């Protein structure tokens, strides 16, 4: 192993600086805030008796793993999931989805696999895939990029307030793995260990690439259960890892019983010599969705679903998990 491979890898060194990204996003949001009604996860249009909610997102550099392995069957699911889960975090049921595919040159086989994944994701979310756009732009795009937009409807009473309360319990729901965030760091770590075709040193997958391509879990199945409870806020754990809990308000989120992290996270940490703090600031670490609500409702929600009580909301700041203060 070379000296460079011994060095501790961070998300910023791999190519993505979360603080710069958040600053740029804040600048964009600030420019449109006077013309849009937004939650932490969706834009809202007041239609009178209900709200039209919109969210948009892409798959990110997970596409490069798919391209390296010539396997595009799952990333369409990721595209749907990253959008739908944001609506669910706002309390909105997804209704329809459109995609945008930009390519340097068309490929019938690749596009067929992408379309199948999008269709599977839409079916899993219980919504319609109503079309999209494919643009061939060889001077703009190298390879391809896939993004989408989801639309949903909710009454005012169905929307979550969006703010946790001190004393709330936290219910966490398992992720399916690395989902579709932090792949720039994960890819860099994988390259240190020989690449995506190397045998995966954990359970469930034959190769490293297969583990990285595990599609993002879709949490739309939770909505009926959540609407039966007094949910104060929810967080979709994406870019920024566990600091996403702070999107539920300025509190201290004390995680006493975190869900177990999948083997893929141990692989990334070991291969990239990544610190515990950097892992939790980048990845979901086994928990893809978190809900804040009163104790009785939290216990009932956990019993009715695959969720588990993972901690509490307290006065203060920061996210405390696995001995870390984020």
MOCOR-V593085 format. One line per field, one symbol per residue. ss: DSSP state (a for helix, b for strand, c for the rest). psi: psi as a letter, one per 20 degrees, with the letter a starting at -180 (. if undefined). burial: b if it has 9 or more other ideal C-beta (glycine too) atoms within 8 Angstrom, else e. A space follows every 50 residues. Layout:
ss->???
psi->???
burial->???
This chain:
ss->ccaaaaccccaaaacccaaaaaaaaaaaaaaaaaacbbccccbbbbcccc bbbbbbbbcccaaaaaaaacccccaaaaaaaaaaaaaaaaccbbbbbbbb bbbccccaaaaaaaaaaaaaaaaaaccbbbbbbbbbcccccccbbbbbbb bbbbccccccccccccccbbbbbbccccccccaaaaaaaaaaccccccbc ccccccbaaaaacccccccaaaaaaaacccbbbbbbccccaaaaaaaacc cbbbbcccccccaaaaaaaaaacccaaaaaaaccccbbbbbbbcaaaaaa aaaacccbbbbbbbccccbbbccbbc
psi->prhhihqpprgghiioohggghggghggghhihijqoqahiqqppojfir ppqqqqrahbjhhhggghilojhhhhggggghgghgghhijppqgqpqro ppqhqqoggghggghhggghggghikrpojabpppomhigpodrqprrpq qrqqrhhhpqhiprqpiqqppqpqricickqjhgghggghhhjiaiiqpp kaqiqhrghgghipqpqpjhiiggghiirmpgrqponcpiciihhiijrn rpooohmqqqqrhhhhgggghilpqgghgiigrikioipqpprqgghggh ghhiajrqpibrprqbrrpopljqo.
burial->eeeeeeeebbbeebebebeebbeeeeeebeeeeeeeebbebbbbbeeeeb bbbbbebbbbebbbbbbbbebbebbbbbbbbbbbbbbbbbbbbbebbbbb bbbbeeeeebbebbbbbbbbbbebbebebeeeebeebeeebebbbbbbbb bbbbeeebbbebebeeebbbbbbbbbebbbbbbbbbbbbbebbebbebeb ebeebebbbbbbbbbbbbbbebbebbbebebbbbbbbbbbbbbbbbbbbe bbbbbeebbeebbbbbbbbebbbbebebbbbbbbbbbbbbbbbbeebbbb bbeebebbbbbbbbeeeebbbeebeb
